[in-house]
């Protein structure tokens, strides 16, 4: 494994983590908004959607694909 392969794997991990977290946060935001009937969320609800996104992204780490 060369240094470029290592950098490529790190970039692949970071971008996959951010993408999974962002999609999960958007879905959580929409679900919370639908339950409460308004698009503006409170700070606590925003924090909840953030932690849901982080938890799912961390839980899916073993299934991430690394190119090298």
Secondary structure, 3 states (H helix, E strand, C coil): CCHHHHHHHHHHHHHHHHHHHHHHHHHHHHHHHHHHCCCCCCHHHHHHHHHHHHHHHHHCHHHCCCCC
